[in-house]
């Protein structure tokens, strides 16, 4: 509302022209009241504009404060969750390592025993021990029965191991098994 201010300026100009120069004479009380009212209106308009700007700035500041708090809360939650996930990851890695060791111990074949003339392999009853004879891997029982695998992967009778001669007697008859 700059209209009252321009009215005041116009009023002062008209007084200046009417008197032929700068206003040095006494201005009427009515003119002073009009000037004061015009100045008051201008100042009220400026104060209202400043109040609006201040309120807009306060609203924006509050909005930014709220956003900053929300971002901080999300960051804190993310940090906590990240620590939880890292702890879970560590536990899973430890479990995986333990399982890998277990699987490796179960899968890893034990080196076969190589029989020489001076050596005897002690086997428990009903257990086959892996042995190398003549550069080939066989399985020998505690009774010196020797078994191997055929082309289909099935276990088959090979013969009897003769420790004194360090050879396999392939002519020995296959033992009869109870069913």
RAZIVEN-V696739 format. One record per backbone hydrogen bond with DSSP energy under -0.5 kcal/mol. NH is the residue of the N-H (numbers start at 1). CO is the residue of the C=O. E is the energy in kcal/mol with one decimal. If there is no record, write none. Layout:
BEGIN
nh=NH co=CO e=E
nh=NH co=CO e=E
END
This chain:
BEGIN
nh=6 co=2 e=-2.1
nh=7 co=3 e=-2.2
nh=8 co=4 e=-2.2
nh=9 co=5 e=-2.3
nh=10 co=6 e=-2.6
nh=11 co=7 e=-2.5
nh=12 co=8 e=-2.4
nh=13 co=9 e=-2.3
nh=14 co=10 e=-2.5
nh=15 co=11 e=-2.1
nh=16 co=12 e=-2.0
nh=17 co=13 e=-2.5
nh=18 co=14 e=-2.2
nh=19 co=15 e=-1.7
nh=20 co=16 e=-0.7
nh=21 co=16 e=-2.2
nh=24 co=22 e=-0.8
nh=32 co=28 e=-2.1
nh=33 co=29 e=-2.2
nh=34 co=30 e=-2.1
nh=35 co=31 e=-2.6
nh=36 co=32 e=-2.8
nh=37 co=33 e=-2.5
nh=38 co=34 e=-2.4
nh=39 co=35 e=-2.7
nh=40 co=36 e=-2.5
nh=41 co=37 e=-2.6
nh=42 co=38 e=-2.3
nh=43 co=39 e=-2.8
nh=44 co=40 e=-2.7
nh=45 co=41 e=-2.4
nh=46 co=42 e=-2.4
nh=47 co=43 e=-2.8
nh=48 co=44 e=-2.6
nh=49 co=45 e=-2.5
nh=50 co=46 e=-2.8
nh=51 co=47 e=-2.6
nh=52 co=48 e=-2.4
nh=53 co=49 e=-2.5
nh=54 co=50 e=-2.8
nh=55 co=51 e=-2.7
nh=56 co=52 e=-2.7
nh=57 co=53 e=-2.6
nh=58 co=54 e=-2.6
nh=59 co=55 e=-2.8
nh=60 co=56 e=-2.5
nh=61 co=57 e=-2.7
nh=62 co=58 e=-2.5
nh=63 co=59 e=-2.5
nh=64 co=60 e=-2.8
nh=65 co=61 e=-2.5
nh=66 co=62 e=-2.8
nh=67 co=63 e=-2.6
nh=68 co=64 e=-2.5
nh=69 co=65 e=-2.4
nh=70 co=66 e=-2.4
nh=71 co=67 e=-2.9
nh=72 co=68 e=-2.4
nh=73 co=69 e=-2.4
nh=74 co=70 e=-2.5
nh=75 co=71 e=-2.6
nh=76 co=72 e=-2.4
nh=77 co=73 e=-2.6
nh=78 co=74 e=-2.8
nh=79 co=75 e=-2.4
nh=80 co=76 e=-2.4
nh=81 co=77 e=-2.7
nh=82 co=78 e=-2.5
nh=83 co=79 e=-2.1
nh=84 co=80 e=-2.1
nh=85 co=81 e=-2.7
nh=86 co=82 e=-2.5
nh=87 co=83 e=-2.2
nh=88 co=84 e=-2.5
nh=89 co=85 e=-2.8
nh=90 co=86 e=-2.4
nh=91 co=87 e=-2.3
nh=92 co=88 e=-2.6
nh=93 co=89 e=-2.6
nh=94 co=90 e=-2.3
nh=95 co=91 e=-2.3
nh=96 co=92 e=-2.7
nh=97 co=93 e=-2.6
nh=98 co=94 e=-2.2
nh=99 co=95 e=-2.7
nh=100 co=96 e=-2.7
nh=101 co=97 e=-2.4
nh=102 co=98 e=-2.2
nh=103 co=99 e=-3.0
nh=104 co=100 e=-2.7
nh=105 co=101 e=-2.4
nh=106 co=102 e=-1.9
nh=107 co=103 e=-3.0
nh=108 co=104 e=-2.7
nh=113 co=130 e=-2.3
nh=115 co=113 e=-0.6
nh=115 co=132 e=-1.0
nh=119 co=116 e=-0.6
nh=122 co=120 e=-0.6
nh=123 co=121 e=-0.6
nh=127 co=124 e=-1.6
nh=129 co=140 e=-3.1
nh=131 co=138 e=-2.8
nh=132 co=113 e=-1.4
nh=133 co=131 e=-0.6
nh=133 co=136 e=-2.9
nh=136 co=133 e=-1.6
nh=138 co=131 e=-3.5
nh=139 co=147 e=-2.7
nh=140 co=129 e=-2.7
nh=141 co=145 e=-2.4
nh=144 co=141 e=-1.8
nh=146 co=159 e=-3.3
nh=147 co=139 e=-3.0
nh=148 co=156 e=-2.2
nh=150 co=154 e=-2.7
nh=153 co=150 e=-1.6
nh=156 co=148 e=-3.1
nh=158 co=146 e=-2.4
nh=159 co=146 e=-1.7
nh=160 co=169 e=-1.9
nh=161 co=144 e=-3.3
nh=162 co=167 e=-3.2
nh=163 co=161 e=-0.8
nh=165 co=162 e=-0.5
nh=166 co=162 e=-1.4
nh=167 co=162 e=-1.4
nh=169 co=160 e=-3.7
nh=169 co=167 e=-0.5
nh=170 co=168 e=-1.1
nh=172 co=169 e=-0.9
END
